Amino acid sequence: MDIITTSGLTKTYGRATVVADLDLRVPEGCVYGFLGPNGSGKSTTMKMLLSLIQPTAGTVTVFGEEMNRSSRRRLLAGIGSLIEAPSVYGHLTGAENLRVVQKLLGLTDAQVTKALATVRLEKQKDKVVRNYSLGMKQRLGIAMALARDPRLLILDEPTNGLDPAGIEEIRELLISLAGSGITVMVSSHLLAEMEKMAQVLGIIDHGRLIFQGTRAELFARSLPDLLIETPDAVRASSVLEPAGARRTHDGVRLTGIDQPGTAAAVATLVRNDIAVHAVRREQQSLEDIFISLTGRGGDL
Ligand SMILES: Nc1ncnc2c1ncn2[C@@H]1O[C@H](COP(=O)(O)OP(=O)(O)OP(=O)(O)O)[C@@H](O)[C@H]1O
């Protein structure tokens, strides 16, 4: 089942279309990585999912029910979220901040204790938040989102500004939350980060969804390079020039070749009496695929 679906979701400000005709499908129990460069419309989309801003057009369906005036409150009760920096009181301790949320939402002590344990903040819960590291603040923000036992967690760039160790902690936390059945939608502009935690990816660029699917599906979109080992690289690169062959130290490389293309290249070499010692297909990296999708690198 899909936990979130959107249909034709669109947001315009004046003449600028910030989110364009988005059809998202977020399957239950996964980490869904919502990836896109800065300014591509991730935050605007997430705010529409949370009913914080009104879509110009399109619909949002959560837990199988369309979000509208009458369903909104009920649906939002099942969603925990962290959009931008967590709103915490610096002069209060972590535990006190959580107590504020507890009162507001009418949560039990057990729910709060569990949330603190999940983000591993029990030891620092009595420290004033002003003295927390950025990573601890983010974890507190996630605890606040988790305390209500949501089915769905929506997090906007939760690893922004964290050091590698902090990023790793959040990554492990989100993977374990998904393992326990909570659906996690998390945005980032860093491909490398998403690649390690998200089973499903949605890639947005200039407000448009340019890819949605599993990592394996993203890989399948790219055609591998063909590496042909031959002692006669000079003639090989000459006869395969129309296919875009480039010489390597022990043969030639052809970029983005499918299976019929592989057969044709080998046939051409054999026809020209060029010895073929080995043929290897080399998968493009996720980074390469990303560049071909967006025209930009992995750190967008
Ligand atoms: N209230 C607004 N009025 C006009 N334009 C806006 C408004 N909010 C956002 N935008 C514009 O919409 C575009 C998308 O912004 P958004 O914050 O959704 O992107 P993002 O992918 O989350 O990027 P970032 O990671 O930088 O927040 C940006 O060009 C931004 O300037």
The ligand as a MOL file (V3000), in Angstrom:
LIG
                    3D

  0  0  0     0  0            999 V3000
M  V30 BEGIN CTAB
M  V30 COUNTS 31 33 0 0 0
M  V30 BEGIN ATOM
M  V30 1 N 6.3150 31.8870 -0.3380 0
M  V30 2 C 7.0080 31.8910 -1.4820 0
M  V30 3 N 6.8260 32.8500 -2.4200 0
M  V30 4 C 7.5190 32.8440 -3.5810 0
M  V30 5 N 8.4220 31.9170 -3.9180 0
M  V30 6 C 8.6670 30.9230 -3.0250 0
M  V30 7 C 7.9690 30.8580 -1.7780 0
M  V30 8 N 8.4080 29.7540 -1.1250 0
M  V30 9 C 9.3310 29.1700 -1.9090 0
M  V30 10 N 9.4940 29.8640 -3.0550 0
M  V30 11 C 10.4180 29.5310 -4.1610 0
M  V30 12 O 10.1300 28.2340 -4.5780 0
M  V30 13 C 11.3010 27.5400 -4.9780 0
M  V30 14 C 11.3790 26.2130 -4.2700 0
M  V30 15 O 11.6000 26.4080 -2.9020 0
M  V30 16 P 11.6920 25.2320 -1.8580 0
M  V30 17 O 12.0670 25.8150 -0.5350 0
M  V30 18 O 10.4790 24.3990 -1.9300 0
M  V30 19 O 12.8970 24.3990 -2.4490 0
M  V30 20 P 13.7720 23.2730 -1.7800 0
M  V30 21 O 13.9610 22.2210 -2.8020 0
M  V30 22 O 13.2000 22.8530 -0.4860 0
M  V30 23 O 15.1260 23.9730 -1.5720 0
M  V30 24 P 15.9210 24.2800 -0.2320 0
M  V30 25 O 16.6400 23.0170 0.0610 0
M  V30 26 O 16.8400 25.3860 -0.6660 0
M  V30 27 O 14.9100 24.6850 0.7860 0
M  V30 28 C 12.4470 28.4730 -4.6740 0
M  V30 29 O 12.8390 29.0760 -5.8810 0
M  V30 30 C 11.8660 29.4860 -3.7210 0
M  V30 31 O 12.4760 30.7220 -3.9100 0
M  V30 END ATOM
M  V30 BEGIN BOND
M  V30 1 1 1 2
M  V30 2 1 2 3
M  V30 3 2 2 7
M  V30 4 2 3 4
M  V30 5 1 4 5
M  V30 6 2 5 6
M  V30 7 1 6 7
M  V30 8 1 6 10
M  V30 9 1 7 8
M  V30 10 2 8 9
M  V30 11 1 9 10
M  V30 12 1 10 11
M  V30 13 1 11 12
M  V30 14 1 11 30
M  V30 15 1 12 13
M  V30 16 1 13 14
M  V30 17 1 13 28
M  V30 18 1 14 15
M  V30 19 1 15 16
M  V30 20 2 16 17
M  V30 21 1 16 18
M  V30 22 1 16 19
M  V30 23 1 19 20
M  V30 24 2 20 21
M  V30 25 1 20 22
M  V30 26 1 20 23
M  V30 27 1 23 24
M  V30 28 2 24 25
M  V30 29 1 24 26
M  V30 30 1 24 27
M  V30 31 1 28 29
M  V30 32 1 28 30
M  V30 33 1 30 31
M  V30 END BOND
M  V30 END CTAB
M  END
